[in-house]
Amino acid sequence: MGEPSRDEYKIQSFDAETQQLLKTALKDPGAVDLEKVANVVVDHSLQDCVFSKEAGRMCYAIIQAESKQAGQSVFRRGLLDRLQREYQAREQLRARSRLSWVCYVTFICSIFDYLRVNNMPMMALVNPVYDCLFQLAQPESLSREEETLAPWPGCCCWRSSSSGRLAGRPLLLPISTTTARFWTERGHTFL
């Protein structure tokens, strides 16, 4: 038997019932409760940083399948609603579990970046992504091992131009944890 596809490999970390739910959502989104699927993906992403980094691709595939099949956006809306609720409780999440906090940041960046790359921006995630990455770039976060080991996603950090905000919008620049630490230690901020 050949190797599993990337989507199947990511799904294999779930129990059998959840695997079936996700496979169905990818192939026939109208046959499952897509709000439940969104919650399952977010819940798992808050526990598994590897999955949270890869989840953007899966979410994009489900959004595309649903759009083609029904012309709706139940999954996208459910995903966005859940991400916004988690964002509103971000300080409690961070206080409760640094790992879950890092997974959350990785997940929203993955979602934002993957959908942005595929021309499906989720503008409601701009401020949460910016705020979370800004928090990770602060000296107190950079002094915590679990937060410095956070995988900074490709979309990575928002930064204003040196003359303030460029037309009221921050610039999107790739940045690594090492680069963030380097500049933060030298007194620079990411605003």
PyMOL commands that place a pseudoatom at each C-alpha (Angstrom):
pseudoatom trace, name=CA, resn=MET, resi=1, chain=A, elem=C, hetatm=0, pos=[0.000, 0.000, 0.000]
pseudoatom trace, name=CA, resn=GLY, resi=2, chain=A, elem=C, hetatm=0, pos=[1.343, 3.476, -0.883]
pseudoatom trace, name=CA, resn=GLU, resi=3, chain=A, elem=C, hetatm=0, pos=[1.971, 6.344, 1.464]
pseudoatom trace, name=CA, resn=PRO, resi=4, chain=A, elem=C, hetatm=0, pos=[-1.055, 8.269, 2.682]
pseudoatom trace, name=CA, resn=SER, resi=5, chain=A, elem=C, hetatm=0, pos=[-1.736, 11.705, 1.215]
pseudoatom trace, name=CA, resn=ARG, resi=6, chain=A, elem=C, hetatm=0, pos=[-0.901, 14.730, 3.353]
pseudoatom trace, name=CA, resn=ASP, resi=7, chain=A, elem=C, hetatm=0, pos=[-4.547, 15.220, 4.333]
pseudoatom trace, name=CA, resn=GLU, resi=8, chain=A, elem=C, hetatm=0, pos=[-4.913, 11.584, 5.365]
pseudoatom trace, name=CA, resn=TYR, resi=9, chain=A, elem=C, hetatm=0, pos=[-1.697, 11.739, 7.369]
pseudoatom trace, name=CA, resn=LYS, resi=10, chain=A, elem=C, hetatm=0, pos=[-2.905, 14.785, 9.325]
pseudoatom trace, name=CA, resn=ILE, resi=11, chain=A, elem=C, hetatm=0, pos=[-6.276, 13.181, 9.927]
pseudoatom trace, name=CA, resn=GLN, resi=12, chain=A, elem=C, hetatm=0, pos=[-4.730, 9.975, 11.279]
pseudoatom trace, name=CA, resn=SER, resi=13, chain=A, elem=C, hetatm=0, pos=[-3.934, 11.672, 14.585]
pseudoatom trace, name=CA, resn=PHE, resi=14, chain=A, elem=C, hetatm=0, pos=[-7.690, 11.728, 15.351]
pseudoatom trace, name=CA, resn=ASP, resi=15, chain=A, elem=C, hetatm=0, pos=[-9.888, 8.921, 16.649]
pseudoatom trace, name=CA, resn=ALA, resi=16, chain=A, elem=C, hetatm=0, pos=[-11.770, 6.854, 14.017]
pseudoatom trace, name=CA, resn=GLU, resi=17, chain=A, elem=C, hetatm=0, pos=[-15.055, 8.761, 14.351]
pseudoatom trace, name=CA, resn=THR, resi=18, chain=A, elem=C, hetatm=0, pos=[-13.359, 12.141, 13.987]
pseudoatom trace, name=CA, resn=GLN, resi=19, chain=A, elem=C, hetatm=0, pos=[-11.274, 10.890, 11.057]
pseudoatom trace, name=CA, resn=GLN, resi=20, chain=A, elem=C, hetatm=0, pos=[-14.490, 9.921, 9.285]
pseudoatom trace, name=CA, resn=LEU, resi=21, chain=A, elem=C, hetatm=0, pos=[-16.066, 13.299, 10.095]
pseudoatom trace, name=CA, resn=LEU, resi=22, chain=A, elem=C, hetatm=0, pos=[-13.070, 15.166, 8.617]
pseudoatom trace, name=CA, resn=LYS, resi=23, chain=A, elem=C, hetatm=0, pos=[-12.828, 12.933, 5.539]
pseudoatom trace, name=CA, resn=THR, resi=24, chain=A, elem=C, hetatm=0, pos=[-16.513, 13.490, 4.857]
pseudoatom trace, name=CA, resn=ALA, resi=25, chain=A, elem=C, hetatm=0, pos=[-16.135, 17.244, 5.346]
pseudoatom trace, name=CA, resn=LEU, resi=26, chain=A, elem=C, hetatm=0, pos=[-13.338, 17.253, 2.771]
pseudoatom trace, name=CA, resn=LYS, resi=27, chain=A, elem=C, hetatm=0, pos=[-15.308, 15.205, 0.207]
pseudoatom trace, name=CA, resn=ASP, resi=28, chain=A, elem=C, hetatm=0, pos=[-18.984, 15.960, 0.909]
pseudoatom trace, name=CA, resn=PRO, resi=29, chain=A, elem=C, hetatm=0, pos=[-19.269, 18.938, 3.275]
pseudoatom trace, name=CA, resn=GLY, resi=30, chain=A, elem=C, hetatm=0, pos=[-23.051, 19.038, 3.032]
pseudoatom trace, name=CA, resn=ALA, resi=31, chain=A, elem=C, hetatm=0, pos=[-23.257, 15.638, 4.728]
pseudoatom trace, name=CA, resn=VAL, resi=32, chain=A, elem=C, hetatm=0, pos=[-21.776, 16.763, 8.066]
pseudoatom trace, name=CA, resn=ASP, resi=33, chain=A, elem=C, hetatm=0, pos=[-22.244, 19.439, 10.707]
pseudoatom trace, name=CA, resn=LEU, resi=34, chain=A, elem=C, hetatm=0, pos=[-19.596, 21.920, 9.567]
pseudoatom trace, name=CA, resn=GLU, resi=35, chain=A, elem=C, hetatm=0, pos=[-19.736, 23.953, 12.777]
pseudoatom trace, name=CA, resn=LYS, resi=36, chain=A, elem=C, hetatm=0, pos=[-18.812, 20.766, 14.634]
pseudoatom trace, name=CA, resn=VAL, resi=37, chain=A, elem=C, hetatm=0, pos=[-15.983, 20.197, 12.166]
pseudoatom trace, name=CA, resn=ALA, resi=38, chain=A, elem=C, hetatm=0, pos=[-14.679, 23.736, 12.782]
pseudoatom trace, name=CA, resn=ASN, resi=39, chain=A, elem=C, hetatm=0, pos=[-14.720, 23.142, 16.542]
pseudoatom trace, name=CA, resn=VAL, resi=40, chain=A, elem=C, hetatm=0, pos=[-12.930, 19.794, 16.178]
pseudoatom trace, name=CA, resn=VAL, resi=41, chain=A, elem=C, hetatm=0, pos=[-10.181, 21.383, 14.076]
pseudoatom trace, name=CA, resn=VAL, resi=42, chain=A, elem=C, hetatm=0, pos=[-9.719, 24.278, 16.516]
pseudoatom trace, name=CA, resn=ASP, resi=43, chain=A, elem=C, hetatm=0, pos=[-9.766, 21.994, 19.568]
pseudoatom trace, name=CA, resn=HIS, resi=44, chain=A, elem=C, hetatm=0, pos=[-7.116, 19.730, 18.080]
pseudoatom trace, name=CA, resn=SER, resi=45, chain=A, elem=C, hetatm=0, pos=[-5.042, 22.709, 16.942]
pseudoatom trace, name=CA, resn=LEU, resi=46, chain=A, elem=C, hetatm=0, pos=[-4.927, 24.037, 20.511]
pseudoatom trace, name=CA, resn=GLN, resi=47, chain=A, elem=C, hetatm=0, pos=[-3.343, 20.761, 21.632]
pseudoatom trace, name=CA, resn=ASP, resi=48, chain=A, elem=C, hetatm=0, pos=[-0.997, 19.892, 18.764]
pseudoatom trace, name=CA, resn=CYS, resi=49, chain=A, elem=C, hetatm=0, pos=[1.433, 22.470, 17.353]
pseudoatom trace, name=CA, resn=VAL, resi=50, chain=A, elem=C, hetatm=0, pos=[2.353, 20.274, 14.391]
pseudoatom trace, name=CA, resn=PHE, resi=51, chain=A, elem=C, hetatm=0, pos=[-1.294, 19.945, 13.397]
pseudoatom trace, name=CA, resn=SER, resi=52, chain=A, elem=C, hetatm=0, pos=[-1.948, 23.649, 14.051]
pseudoatom trace, name=CA, resn=LYS, resi=53, chain=A, elem=C, hetatm=0, pos=[0.799, 24.536, 11.574]
pseudoatom trace, name=CA, resn=GLU, resi=54, chain=A, elem=C, hetatm=0, pos=[-0.713, 22.298, 8.873]
pseudoatom trace, name=CA, resn=ALA, resi=55, chain=A, elem=C, hetatm=0, pos=[-4.401, 22.994, 9.542]
pseudoatom trace, name=CA, resn=GLY, resi=56, chain=A, elem=C, hetatm=0, pos=[-4.606, 25.982, 7.208]
pseudoatom trace, name=CA, resn=ARG, resi=57, chain=A, elem=C, hetatm=0, pos=[-4.420, 23.712, 4.186]
pseudoatom trace, name=CA, resn=MET, resi=58, chain=A, elem=C, hetatm=0, pos=[-7.157, 21.420, 5.505]
pseudoatom trace, name=CA, resn=CYS, resi=59, chain=A, elem=C, hetatm=0, pos=[-9.424, 24.342, 6.363]
pseudoatom trace, name=CA, resn=TYR, resi=60, chain=A, elem=C, hetatm=0, pos=[-8.887, 25.844, 2.921]
pseudoatom trace, name=CA, resn=ALA, resi=61, chain=A, elem=C, hetatm=0, pos=[-9.823, 22.511, 1.297]
pseudoatom trace, name=CA, resn=ILE, resi=62, chain=A, elem=C, hetatm=0, pos=[-13.035, 22.273, 3.348]
pseudoatom trace, name=CA, resn=ILE, resi=63, chain=A, elem=C, hetatm=0, pos=[-13.941, 25.897, 2.563]
pseudoatom trace, name=CA, resn=GLN, resi=64, chain=A, elem=C, hetatm=0, pos=[-13.378, 25.259, -1.153]
pseudoatom trace, name=CA, resn=ALA, resi=65, chain=A, elem=C, hetatm=0, pos=[-15.369, 22.005, -1.135]
pseudoatom trace, name=CA, resn=GLU, resi=66, chain=A, elem=C, hetatm=0, pos=[-18.290, 23.637, 0.664]
pseudoatom trace, name=CA, resn=SER, resi=67, chain=A, elem=C, hetatm=0, pos=[-18.281, 26.625, -1.651]
pseudoatom trace, name=CA, resn=LYS, resi=68, chain=A, elem=C, hetatm=0, pos=[-18.306, 24.421, -4.755]
pseudoatom trace, name=CA, resn=GLN, resi=69, chain=A, elem=C, hetatm=0, pos=[-20.976, 22.100, -3.408]
pseudoatom trace, name=CA, resn=ALA, resi=70, chain=A, elem=C, hetatm=0, pos=[-23.425, 24.486, -1.781]
pseudoatom trace, name=CA, resn=GLY, resi=71, chain=A, elem=C, hetatm=0, pos=[-22.155, 28.010, -2.393]
pseudoatom trace, name=CA, resn=GLN, resi=72, chain=A, elem=C, hetatm=0, pos=[-22.225, 28.557, 1.365]
pseudoatom trace, name=CA, resn=SER, resi=73, chain=A, elem=C, hetatm=0, pos=[-19.664, 29.370, 4.044]
pseudoatom trace, name=CA, resn=VAL, resi=74, chain=A, elem=C, hetatm=0, pos=[-20.901, 27.571, 7.168]
pseudoatom trace, name=CA, resn=PHE, resi=75, chain=A, elem=C, hetatm=0, pos=[-17.473, 26.092, 7.908]
pseudoatom trace, name=CA, resn=ARG, resi=76, chain=A, elem=C, hetatm=0, pos=[-15.655, 29.385, 7.335]
pseudoatom trace, name=CA, resn=ARG, resi=77, chain=A, elem=C, hetatm=0, pos=[-18.136, 31.264, 9.542]
pseudoatom trace, name=CA, resn=GLY, resi=78, chain=A, elem=C, hetatm=0, pos=[-17.919, 28.603, 12.276]
pseudoatom trace, name=CA, resn=LEU, resi=79, chain=A, elem=C, hetatm=0, pos=[-14.134, 28.636, 12.110]
pseudoatom trace, name=CA, resn=LEU, resi=80, chain=A, elem=C, hetatm=0, pos=[-13.965, 32.414, 12.285]
pseudoatom trace, name=CA, resn=ASP, resi=81, chain=A, elem=C, hetatm=0, pos=[-16.459, 32.577, 15.167]
pseudoatom trace, name=CA, resn=ARG, resi=82, chain=A, elem=C, hetatm=0, pos=[-14.465, 30.047, 17.164]
pseudoatom trace, name=CA, resn=LEU, resi=83, chain=A, elem=C, hetatm=0, pos=[-11.135, 31.754, 16.450]
pseudoatom trace, name=CA, resn=GLN, resi=84, chain=A, elem=C, hetatm=0, pos=[-12.593, 35.077, 17.572]
pseudoatom trace, name=CA, resn=ARG, resi=85, chain=A, elem=C, hetatm=0, pos=[-13.893, 33.543, 20.820]
pseudoatom trace, name=CA, resn=GLU, resi=86, chain=A, elem=C, hetatm=0, pos=[-10.464, 32.052, 21.497]
pseudoatom trace, name=CA, resn=TYR, resi=87, chain=A, elem=C, hetatm=0, pos=[-8.885, 35.411, 20.725]
pseudoatom trace, name=CA, resn=GLN, resi=88, chain=A, elem=C, hetatm=0, pos=[-11.154, 37.165, 23.208]
pseudoatom trace, name=CA, resn=ALA, resi=89, chain=A, elem=C, hetatm=0, pos=[-10.017, 34.676, 25.883]
pseudoatom trace, name=CA, resn=ARG, resi=90, chain=A, elem=C, hetatm=0, pos=[-6.347, 34.740, 24.809]
pseudoatom trace, name=CA, resn=GLU, resi=91, chain=A, elem=C, hetatm=0, pos=[-4.978, 35.995, 28.134]
pseudoatom trace, name=CA, resn=GLN, resi=92, chain=A, elem=C, hetatm=0, pos=[-6.738, 33.197, 30.024]
pseudoatom trace, name=CA, resn=LEU, resi=93, chain=A, elem=C, hetatm=0, pos=[-5.512, 30.665, 27.470]
pseudoatom trace, name=CA, resn=ARG, resi=94, chain=A, elem=C, hetatm=0, pos=[-1.954, 31.939, 27.781]
pseudoatom trace, name=CA, resn=ALA, resi=95, chain=A, elem=C, hetatm=0, pos=[-2.116, 31.872, 31.591]
pseudoatom trace, name=CA, resn=ARG, resi=96, chain=A, elem=C, hetatm=0, pos=[-3.594, 28.356, 31.589]
pseudoatom trace, name=CA, resn=SER, resi=97, chain=A, elem=C, hetatm=0, pos=[-1.236, 26.762, 29.053]
pseudoatom trace, name=CA, resn=ARG, resi=98, chain=A, elem=C, hetatm=0, pos=[1.698, 28.272, 27.194]
pseudoatom trace, name=CA, resn=LEU, resi=99, chain=A, elem=C, hetatm=0, pos=[1.632, 25.324, 24.780]
pseudoatom trace, name=CA, resn=SER, resi=100, chain=A, elem=C, hetatm=0, pos=[-2.029, 25.944, 23.909]
pseudoatom trace, name=CA, resn=TRP, resi=101, chain=A, elem=C, hetatm=0, pos=[-1.255, 29.641, 23.495]
pseudoatom trace, name=CA, resn=VAL, resi=102, chain=A, elem=C, hetatm=0, pos=[1.602, 28.918, 21.081]
pseudoatom trace, name=CA, resn=CYS, resi=103, chain=A, elem=C, hetatm=0, pos=[-0.599, 26.407, 19.225]
pseudoatom trace, name=CA, resn=TYR, resi=104, chain=A, elem=C, hetatm=0, pos=[-3.358, 29.024, 18.934]
pseudoatom trace, name=CA, resn=VAL, resi=105, chain=A, elem=C, hetatm=0, pos=[-0.998, 31.639, 17.513]
pseudoatom trace, name=CA, resn=THR, resi=106, chain=A, elem=C, hetatm=0, pos=[0.446, 29.098, 15.095]
pseudoatom trace, name=CA, resn=PHE, resi=107, chain=A, elem=C, hetatm=0, pos=[-3.058, 28.044, 14.041]
pseudoatom trace, name=CA, resn=ILE, resi=108, chain=A, elem=C, hetatm=0, pos=[-4.481, 31.514, 13.367]
pseudoatom trace, name=CA, resn=CYS, resi=109, chain=A, elem=C, hetatm=0, pos=[-1.340, 32.435, 11.446]
pseudoatom trace, name=CA, resn=SER, resi=110, chain=A, elem=C, hetatm=0, pos=[-1.624, 29.223, 9.432]
pseudoatom trace, name=CA, resn=ILE, resi=111, chain=A, elem=C, hetatm=0, pos=[-5.270, 29.933, 8.632]
pseudoatom trace, name=CA, resn=PHE, resi=112, chain=A, elem=C, hetatm=0, pos=[-4.609, 33.570, 7.820]
pseudoatom trace, name=CA, resn=ASP, resi=113, chain=A, elem=C, hetatm=0, pos=[-1.529, 32.839, 5.730]
pseudoatom trace, name=CA, resn=TYR, resi=114, chain=A, elem=C, hetatm=0, pos=[-2.974, 29.909, 3.799]
pseudoatom trace, name=CA, resn=LEU, resi=115, chain=A, elem=C, hetatm=0, pos=[-6.194, 31.723, 2.972]
pseudoatom trace, name=CA, resn=ARG, resi=116, chain=A, elem=C, hetatm=0, pos=[-4.281, 34.917, 2.131]
pseudoatom trace, name=CA, resn=VAL, resi=117, chain=A, elem=C, hetatm=0, pos=[-1.961, 33.036, -0.235]
pseudoatom trace, name=CA, resn=ASN, resi=118, chain=A, elem=C, hetatm=0, pos=[-5.008, 31.524, -1.923]
pseudoatom trace, name=CA, resn=ASN, resi=119, chain=A, elem=C, hetatm=0, pos=[-6.728, 34.915, -2.258]
pseudoatom trace, name=CA, resn=MET, resi=120, chain=A, elem=C, hetatm=0, pos=[-9.365, 34.229, 0.395]
pseudoatom trace, name=CA, resn=PRO, resi=121, chain=A, elem=C, hetatm=0, pos=[-8.462, 36.814, 3.029]
pseudoatom trace, name=CA, resn=MET, resi=122, chain=A, elem=C, hetatm=0, pos=[-10.113, 36.647, 6.429]
pseudoatom trace, name=CA, resn=MET, resi=123, chain=A, elem=C, hetatm=0, pos=[-9.874, 40.322, 7.302]
pseudoatom trace, name=CA, resn=ALA, resi=124, chain=A, elem=C, hetatm=0, pos=[-11.354, 39.659, 10.739]
pseudoatom trace, name=CA, resn=LEU, resi=125, chain=A, elem=C, hetatm=0, pos=[-8.093, 37.836, 11.592]
pseudoatom trace, name=CA, resn=VAL, resi=126, chain=A, elem=C, hetatm=0, pos=[-5.761, 40.745, 10.773]
pseudoatom trace, name=CA, resn=ASN, resi=127, chain=A, elem=C, hetatm=0, pos=[-5.863, 42.306, 14.253]
pseudoatom trace, name=CA, resn=PRO, resi=128, chain=A, elem=C, hetatm=0, pos=[-5.756, 38.999, 16.161]
pseudoatom trace, name=CA, resn=VAL, resi=129, chain=A, elem=C, hetatm=0, pos=[-2.757, 37.809, 14.120]
pseudoatom trace, name=CA, resn=TYR, resi=130, chain=A, elem=C, hetatm=0, pos=[-0.995, 41.124, 14.642]
pseudoatom trace, name=CA, resn=ASP, resi=131, chain=A, elem=C, hetatm=0, pos=[-1.761, 41.243, 18.381]
pseudoatom trace, name=CA, resn=CYS, resi=132, chain=A, elem=C, hetatm=0, pos=[-0.662, 37.656, 18.994]
pseudoatom trace, name=CA, resn=LEU, resi=133, chain=A, elem=C, hetatm=0, pos=[2.579, 37.985, 17.039]
pseudoatom trace, name=CA, resn=PHE, resi=134, chain=A, elem=C, hetatm=0, pos=[3.277, 41.283, 18.766]
pseudoatom trace, name=CA, resn=GLN, resi=135, chain=A, elem=C, hetatm=0, pos=[2.789, 39.547, 22.136]
pseudoatom trace, name=CA, resn=LEU, resi=136, chain=A, elem=C, hetatm=0, pos=[5.239, 36.798, 21.138]
pseudoatom trace, name=CA, resn=ALA, resi=137, chain=A, elem=C, hetatm=0, pos=[7.810, 39.443, 20.154]
pseudoatom trace, name=CA, resn=GLN, resi=138, chain=A, elem=C, hetatm=0, pos=[7.764, 41.141, 23.558]
pseudoatom trace, name=CA, resn=PRO, resi=139, chain=A, elem=C, hetatm=0, pos=[10.809, 40.752, 25.840]
pseudoatom trace, name=CA, resn=GLU, resi=140, chain=A, elem=C, hetatm=0, pos=[8.816, 38.826, 28.474]
pseudoatom trace, name=CA, resn=SER, resi=141, chain=A, elem=C, hetatm=0, pos=[7.697, 36.282, 25.852]
pseudoatom trace, name=CA, resn=LEU, resi=142, chain=A, elem=C, hetatm=0, pos=[11.154, 36.055, 24.348]
pseudoatom trace, name=CA, resn=SER, resi=143, chain=A, elem=C, hetatm=0, pos=[12.482, 35.111, 27.778]
pseudoatom trace, name=CA, resn=ARG, resi=144, chain=A, elem=C, hetatm=0, pos=[10.150, 32.092, 28.017]
pseudoatom trace, name=CA, resn=GLU, resi=145, chain=A, elem=C, hetatm=0, pos=[11.513, 29.006, 26.310]
pseudoatom trace, name=CA, resn=GLU, resi=146, chain=A, elem=C, hetatm=0, pos=[8.139, 27.605, 25.231]
pseudoatom trace, name=CA, resn=GLU, resi=147, chain=A, elem=C, hetatm=0, pos=[7.241, 30.889, 23.554]
pseudoatom trace, name=CA, resn=THR, resi=148, chain=A, elem=C, hetatm=0, pos=[10.620, 31.422, 21.880]
pseudoatom trace, name=CA, resn=LEU, resi=149, chain=A, elem=C, hetatm=0, pos=[10.385, 27.945, 20.399]
pseudoatom trace, name=CA, resn=ALA, resi=150, chain=A, elem=C, hetatm=0, pos=[7.082, 28.864, 18.786]
pseudoatom trace, name=CA, resn=PRO, resi=151, chain=A, elem=C, hetatm=0, pos=[7.253, 28.209, 15.066]
pseudoatom trace, name=CA, resn=TRP, resi=152, chain=A, elem=C, hetatm=0, pos=[6.856, 31.642, 13.524]
pseudoatom trace, name=CA, resn=PRO, resi=153, chain=A, elem=C, hetatm=0, pos=[4.716, 31.044, 10.463]
pseudoatom trace, name=CA, resn=GLY, resi=154, chain=A, elem=C, hetatm=0, pos=[5.484, 32.293, 6.984]
pseudoatom trace, name=CA, resn=CYS, resi=155, chain=A, elem=C, hetatm=0, pos=[3.128, 35.262, 7.134]
pseudoatom trace, name=CA, resn=CYS, resi=156, chain=A, elem=C, hetatm=0, pos=[4.986, 36.209, 10.046]
pseudoatom trace, name=CA, resn=CYS, resi=157, chain=A, elem=C, hetatm=0, pos=[5.161, 39.548, 11.583]
pseudoatom trace, name=CA, resn=TRP, resi=158, chain=A, elem=C, hetatm=0, pos=[3.497, 42.831, 11.020]
pseudoatom trace, name=CA, resn=ARG, resi=159, chain=A, elem=C, hetatm=0, pos=[5.614, 45.943, 11.125]
pseudoatom trace, name=CA, resn=SER, resi=160, chain=A, elem=C, hetatm=0, pos=[4.988, 49.595, 10.404]
pseudoatom trace, name=CA, resn=SER, resi=161, chain=A, elem=C, hetatm=0, pos=[7.197, 51.638, 8.162]
pseudoatom trace, name=CA, resn=SER, resi=162, chain=A, elem=C, hetatm=0, pos=[9.755, 53.830, 9.895]
pseudoatom trace, name=CA, resn=SER, resi=163, chain=A, elem=C, hetatm=0, pos=[7.653, 56.902, 9.191]
pseudoatom trace, name=CA, resn=GLY, resi=164, chain=A, elem=C, hetatm=0, pos=[4.646, 55.464, 10.994]
pseudoatom trace, name=CA, resn=ARG, resi=165, chain=A, elem=C, hetatm=0, pos=[1.890, 53.526, 9.368]
pseudoatom trace, name=CA, resn=LEU, resi=166, chain=A, elem=C, hetatm=0, pos=[2.028, 53.188, 5.622]
pseudoatom trace, name=CA, resn=ALA, resi=167, chain=A, elem=C, hetatm=0, pos=[-1.362, 54.412, 4.441]
pseudoatom trace, name=CA, resn=GLY, resi=168, chain=A, elem=C, hetatm=0, pos=[-2.769, 53.285, 7.788]
pseudoatom trace, name=CA, resn=ARG, resi=169, chain=A, elem=C, hetatm=0, pos=[-1.812, 49.647, 7.180]
pseudoatom trace, name=CA, resn=PRO, resi=170, chain=A, elem=C, hetatm=0, pos=[1.074, 47.688, 8.632]
pseudoatom trace, name=CA, resn=LEU, resi=171, chain=A, elem=C, hetatm=0, pos=[3.540, 45.961, 6.338]
pseudoatom trace, name=CA, resn=LEU, resi=172, chain=A, elem=C, hetatm=0, pos=[3.704, 42.189, 6.296]
pseudoatom trace, name=CA, resn=LEU, resi=173, chain=A, elem=C, hetatm=0, pos=[7.267, 40.938, 6.671]
pseudoatom trace, name=CA, resn=PRO, resi=174, chain=A, elem=C, hetatm=0, pos=[8.671, 37.455, 7.143]
pseudoatom trace, name=CA, resn=ILE, resi=175, chain=A, elem=C, hetatm=0, pos=[10.557, 37.180, 10.403]
pseudoatom trace, name=CA, resn=SER, resi=176, chain=A, elem=C, hetatm=0, pos=[12.030, 34.377, 12.436]
pseudoatom trace, name=CA, resn=THR, resi=177, chain=A, elem=C, hetatm=0, pos=[12.054, 33.993, 16.200]
pseudoatom trace, name=CA, resn=THR, resi=178, chain=A, elem=C, hetatm=0, pos=[15.800, 34.617, 16.125]
pseudoatom trace, name=CA, resn=THR, resi=179, chain=A, elem=C, hetatm=0, pos=[15.308, 37.836, 14.155]
pseudoatom trace, name=CA, resn=ALA, resi=180, chain=A, elem=C, hetatm=0, pos=[12.529, 38.970, 16.477]
pseudoatom trace, name=CA, resn=ARG, resi=181, chain=A, elem=C, hetatm=0, pos=[14.711, 38.306, 19.510]
pseudoatom trace, name=CA, resn=PHE, resi=182, chain=A, elem=C, hetatm=0, pos=[17.668, 40.106, 17.875]
pseudoatom trace, name=CA, resn=TRP, resi=183, chain=A, elem=C, hetatm=0, pos=[15.679, 43.269, 17.153]
pseudoatom trace, name=CA, resn=THR, resi=184, chain=A, elem=C, hetatm=0, pos=[13.741, 43.241, 20.418]
pseudoatom trace, name=CA, resn=GLU, resi=185, chain=A, elem=C, hetatm=0, pos=[16.972, 42.956, 22.411]
pseudoatom trace, name=CA, resn=ARG, resi=186, chain=A, elem=C, hetatm=0, pos=[18.133, 46.094, 20.615]
pseudoatom trace, name=CA, resn=GLY, resi=187, chain=A, elem=C, hetatm=0, pos=[15.062, 48.072, 21.656]
pseudoatom trace, name=CA, resn=HIS, resi=188, chain=A, elem=C, hetatm=0, pos=[13.037, 47.773, 18.456]
pseudoatom trace, name=CA, resn=THR, resi=189, chain=A, elem=C, hetatm=0, pos=[9.374, 46.918, 18.552]
pseudoatom trace, name=CA, resn=PHE, resi=190, chain=A, elem=C, hetatm=0, pos=[7.074, 45.507, 15.934]
pseudoatom trace, name=CA, resn=LEU, resi=191, chain=A, elem=C, hetatm=0, pos=[4.680, 48.430, 15.905]
for i in range(1, 191): cmd.bond("trace and resi %d" % i, "trace and resi %d" % (i + 1))
show_as sticks, trace
zoom trace
